[in-house]
Amino acid sequence: MKHIITTEFILYVIDQQKSTDFYTKLFRINPDLNVPGMTEFKLSENCKLGLMPNKGIAKILSDKTPHPDQGNGIPRCELYFYVDNIELEFHNAMKIGAKLISPIEDRDWGDSVCYFTDLDGHIIAFAQRI
């Protein structure tokens, strides 16, 4: 039984507008939702990427966890995107100023992958099957 209907990954960001601009250029699509406190990009039929300001999630988390600002720039997750044209995605990411971590390389798990970081240090990988 499949009980998960759709998936949304939400990244906590320092500056919602700057991150929205970055991901608009990275994905080459406009967000489906862009209001104070949340931006969402529909990446596929059942998957969205959200951007929420650190200060917004801090209100929800209260004193139950450390403030998100304390973890900025520390890799805590990876967005791994399978794409049709890895060269196109690599060059686009370089053009928009994503920080290159690793160029396109064949990896031992059977994918050709390149790695970048966004403005907040979140890891972004573009991959194609070898």
Backbone as numpy.savetxt, mean C-alpha at the origin, in Angstrom:
# Nx Ny Nz CAx CAy CAz Cx Cy Cz
-17.10 -23.42 3.28 -17.93 -22.24 3.28 -17.05 -21.00 3.28
-17.28 -20.15 2.32 -16.55 -18.88 2.27 -17.35 -17.85 3.06
-16.75 -17.32 4.10 -17.47 -16.39 4.93 -16.94 -14.95 4.84
-15.81 -14.76 4.20 -15.27 -13.41 4.01 -15.75 -12.92 2.64
-16.47 -11.83 2.64 -17.10 -11.33 1.42 -16.14 -10.47 0.62
-15.45 -9.58 1.29 -14.49 -8.70 0.63 -13.36 -8.41 1.59
-12.25 -7.94 1.07 -11.08 -7.65 1.88 -10.66 -6.21 1.69
-10.36 -5.54 2.79 -9.80 -4.20 2.72 -8.61 -4.13 3.66
-7.50 -3.68 3.13 -6.30 -3.45 3.91 -6.21 -1.96 4.15
-6.01 -1.56 5.39 -5.94 -0.14 5.72 -4.55 0.18 6.25
-3.89 1.11 5.57 -2.59 1.58 6.01 -2.76 2.85 6.83
-2.05 2.93 7.94 -2.05 4.15 8.73 -0.94 5.04 8.19
-1.29 6.29 7.91 -0.37 7.20 7.22 -0.24 8.52 7.98
0.89 9.17 7.80 1.12 10.47 8.44 0.26 11.55 7.80
0.26 11.59 6.47 -0.44 12.65 5.74 -1.36 12.00 4.71
-2.65 12.02 5.00 -3.63 11.35 4.13 -3.58 11.89 2.70
-3.48 13.20 2.53 -3.50 13.78 1.18 -2.26 13.39 0.38
-1.08 13.47 1.01 0.15 13.08 0.30 0.12 11.60 -0.07
-0.37 10.77 0.84 -0.46 9.34 0.56 -1.50 9.06 -0.51
-2.61 9.79 -0.49 -3.63 9.65 -1.54 -3.04 9.99 -2.90
-2.30 11.08 -2.98 -1.65 11.47 -4.24 -0.68 10.39 -4.70
0.13 9.86 -3.76 1.10 8.81 -4.08 0.41 7.58 -4.66
-0.62 7.07 -3.97 -1.28 5.85 -4.42 -2.13 6.08 -5.67
-2.65 7.28 -5.86 -3.35 7.60 -7.11 -2.39 7.46 -8.29
-1.18 7.94 -8.12 -0.16 7.83 -9.18 0.34 6.40 -9.32
0.53 5.73 -8.19 1.04 4.35 -8.23 0.06 3.42 -8.93
-1.23 3.51 -8.55 -2.25 2.63 -9.14 -2.81 3.16 -10.46
-2.59 4.44 -10.74 -3.11 5.10 -11.94 -4.64 5.03 -11.98
-5.25 5.16 -10.79 -6.70 5.26 -10.65 -7.00 6.27 -9.55
-8.19 6.84 -9.60 -8.62 7.73 -8.53 -9.26 6.92 -7.42
-9.21 7.43 -6.19 -9.86 6.71 -5.09 -11.38 6.67 -5.28
-11.99 5.62 -4.76 -13.44 5.49 -4.79 -14.09 6.26 -3.65
-13.33 6.48 -2.60 -13.78 7.25 -1.45 -12.61 8.11 -1.00
-12.87 9.38 -0.76 -11.81 10.25 -0.28 -12.44 11.35 0.57
-12.56 11.07 1.86 -13.15 12.00 2.81 -12.16 12.17 3.96
-12.30 13.23 4.74 -11.40 13.39 5.88 -11.44 12.14 6.77
-10.30 11.54 6.95 -10.19 10.36 7.80 -10.13 9.03 7.07
-10.45 8.99 5.75 -10.37 7.72 5.03 -10.36 7.93 3.52
-9.42 7.26 2.89 -9.36 7.17 1.43 -9.39 5.68 1.09
-10.14 5.32 0.04 -10.21 3.92 -0.38 -10.02 3.80 -1.89
-9.22 2.82 -2.26 -9.02 2.47 -3.67 -9.56 1.05 -3.88
-10.46 0.89 -4.83 -10.93 -0.45 -5.19 -9.93 -1.04 -6.17
-9.20 -2.06 -5.73 -8.13 -2.64 -6.54 -8.61 -3.79 -7.41
-9.61 -4.49 -6.94 -10.22 -5.57 -7.71 -11.64 -5.76 -7.17
-12.36 -6.70 -7.72 -13.76 -6.87 -7.35 -13.96 -7.02 -5.84
-13.05 -7.71 -5.18 -13.23 -7.99 -3.76 -12.10 -7.49 -2.88
-11.35 -6.50 -3.35 -10.20 -6.02 -2.57 -10.06 -4.50 -2.66
-9.92 -3.88 -1.49 -9.71 -2.44 -1.41 -8.46 -2.15 -0.58
-7.86 -1.00 -0.86 -6.78 -0.48 -0.02 -7.26 0.84 0.56
-7.20 0.95 1.88 -7.60 2.16 2.56 -6.40 2.89 3.14
-6.54 4.20 3.26 -5.52 5.05 3.89 -6.20 5.82 5.01
-5.71 5.65 6.23 -6.28 6.33 7.38 -5.16 7.08 8.12
-5.40 8.35 8.44 -4.38 9.11 9.16 -4.10 8.49 10.53
-2.83 8.54 10.93 -2.44 8.04 12.25 -3.32 8.61 13.36
-3.59 9.90 13.28 -4.37 10.54 14.35 -5.80 10.00 14.41
-6.34 9.56 13.27 -7.68 9.00 13.25 -7.75 7.64 13.93
-6.83 6.77 13.61 -6.84 5.44 14.23 -6.44 5.54 15.69
-5.60 6.52 16.04 -5.19 6.68 17.43 -6.40 6.95 18.33
-7.40 7.65 17.81 -8.62 7.91 18.59 -9.35 6.60 18.88
-9.37 5.70 17.91 -10.05 4.42 18.08 -9.26 3.51 19.02
-7.94 3.49 18.85 -7.10 2.60 19.65 -6.94 3.08 21.08
-7.15 4.38 21.28 -7.06 4.98 22.60 -5.71 4.66 23.22
-5.72 4.22 24.46 -4.46 3.90 25.14 -4.19 2.40 25.15
-4.88 1.64 24.29 -4.76 0.19 24.26 -3.50 -0.30 23.55
-2.95 0.52 22.65 -1.74 0.18 21.91 -0.88 1.43 21.81
0.39 1.29 21.44 1.21 2.48 21.21 0.62 3.34 20.10
0.86 4.63 20.14 0.38 5.54 19.09 1.05 5.17 17.77
0.30 5.15 16.67 0.87 4.78 15.36 2.08 5.62 14.95
2.16 6.87 15.39 3.32 7.71 15.05 4.63 7.09 15.53
4.57 6.27 16.57 5.78 5.66 17.12 6.38 4.59 16.20
5.60 4.13 15.23 6.08 3.07 14.36 6.33 3.51 12.93
6.23 4.79 12.64 6.41 5.25 11.25 7.79 4.88 10.72
7.80 4.41 9.47 9.05 4.07 8.80 9.56 2.68 9.12
8.93 1.99 10.04 9.34 0.63 10.40 8.49 -0.33 9.58
9.10 -1.17 8.73 8.29 -2.11 7.94 7.48 -3.03 8.86
6.15 -2.98 8.69 5.26 -3.79 9.52 4.38 -4.68 8.68
4.34 -4.44 7.39 3.54 -5.27 6.50 4.09 -5.12 5.09
3.57 -5.93 4.21 3.97 -5.87 2.80 2.73 -5.99 1.94
2.60 -5.10 0.98 1.54 -5.20 -0.03 2.17 -5.89 -1.24
1.70 -7.07 -1.55 2.28 -7.89 -2.62 1.26 -7.98 -3.74
1.55 -7.30 -4.84 0.62 -7.21 -5.96 1.12 -8.03 -7.15
0.32 -9.01 -7.58 0.60 -9.70 -8.84 0.08 -8.81 -9.97
0.93 -8.57 -10.96 0.60 -7.64 -12.04 0.83 -8.30 -13.40
0.24 -7.68 -14.43 0.41 -8.17 -15.80 1.75 -7.76 -16.40
2.25 -6.58 -16.02 3.46 -6.05 -16.63 4.35 -5.45 -15.55
5.26 -6.24 -15.04 6.11 -5.80 -13.93 7.03 -4.64 -14.34
7.48 -4.64 -15.57 8.34 -3.54 -16.04 7.59 -2.20 -15.98
6.34 -2.19 -16.41 5.52 -0.99 -16.36 5.37 -0.50 -14.92
5.05 -1.41 -14.02 4.85 -1.04 -12.61 6.16 -0.56 -11.98
7.26 -1.20 -12.31 8.57 -0.80 -11.80 8.89 0.63 -12.23
8.77 0.91 -13.52 9.10 2.24 -14.04 8.14 3.31 -13.52
6.87 2.97 -13.38 5.92 3.92 -12.83 6.27 4.26 -11.38
6.57 3.25 -10.58 6.94 3.49 -9.18 8.19 4.36 -9.08
9.16 4.10 -9.93 10.38 4.92 -9.93 10.04 6.36 -10.32
9.19 6.53 -11.32 8.83 7.86 -11.82 8.12 8.69 -10.75
7.28 8.07 -9.94 6.51 8.84 -8.96 7.25 9.05 -7.64
8.45 8.49 -7.52 9.26 8.73 -6.33 9.16 7.71 -5.23
8.65 6.51 -5.55 8.68 5.45 -4.55 10.15 5.11 -4.26
10.45 4.78 -3.01 11.83 4.46 -2.64 12.13 3.01 -3.03
13.12 2.84 -3.90 13.50 1.51 -4.37 14.22 0.74 -3.27
13.73 -0.45 -2.99 14.38 -1.36 -2.04 15.16 -2.43 -2.80
14.53 -2.98 -3.85 15.17 -4.03 -4.63 14.61 -4.01 -6.05
15.48 -4.04 -7.06 14.99 -4.05 -8.44 14.33 -5.38 -8.78
13.82 -5.47 -9.98 13.18 -6.71 -10.44 14.21 -7.83 -10.44
13.89 -8.88 -9.72 14.76 -10.05 -9.66 13.91 -11.30 -9.60
14.41 -12.39 -10.20 13.76 -13.68 -10.07 14.03 -14.20 -8.67
12.98 -14.60 -7.98 13.10 -15.07 -6.59 12.91 -16.59 -6.57
13.45 -17.21 -5.53 13.43 -18.67 -5.48 12.05 -19.26 -5.22
11.06 -18.46 -4.96 9.69 -18.98 -4.78 8.90 -18.96 -6.08
9.56 -18.58 -7.20 8.91 -18.68 -8.51 8.33 -17.40 -9.06
8.60 -16.28 -8.41 8.13 -14.98 -8.88 9.30 -14.09 -9.24
9.07 -13.21 -10.18 9.97 -12.09 -10.46 9.36 -10.91 -9.71
10.14 -10.26 -8.82 9.59 -9.27 -7.90 10.51 -8.08 -7.75
9.90 -6.89 -7.59 10.64 -5.69 -7.19 9.98 -5.13 -5.94
10.77 -4.43 -5.12 10.27 -3.91 -3.84 10.54 -2.42 -3.72
9.56 -1.72 -3.16 9.63 -0.28 -2.90 9.06 0.00 -1.52
9.21 1.26 -1.06 8.43 1.72 0.09 7.64 2.94 -0.33
6.52 3.14 0.37 5.73 4.35 0.16 6.25 5.46 1.08
5.51 6.53 1.22 5.94 7.68 2.00 6.08 7.38 3.49
5.34 6.38 3.97 5.37 6.02 5.39 6.23 4.80 5.69
6.90 4.27 4.68 7.76 3.11 4.88 7.08 1.77 4.71
5.81 1.75 4.27 5.13 0.48 3.99 5.78 -0.16 2.77
5.99 -1.44 2.80 6.63 -2.18 1.71 5.60 -2.50 0.63
5.98 -2.21 -0.62 5.16 -2.52 -1.78 5.97 -3.42 -2.71
5.39 -4.55 -3.09 6.04 -5.47 -4.01 5.17 -5.65 -5.23
5.78 -5.62 -6.41 5.10 -5.97 -7.65 5.72 -7.27 -8.14
4.86 -8.21 -8.51 5.35 -9.55 -8.86 4.67 -10.10 -10.10
5.41 -10.96 -10.79 4.90 -11.77 -11.89 5.44 -13.17 -11.71
4.64 -14.14 -12.09 5.13 -15.53 -12.08 6.22 -15.67 -13.13
7.24 -16.43 -12.81 8.35 -16.66 -13.75 7.88 -17.68 -14.78
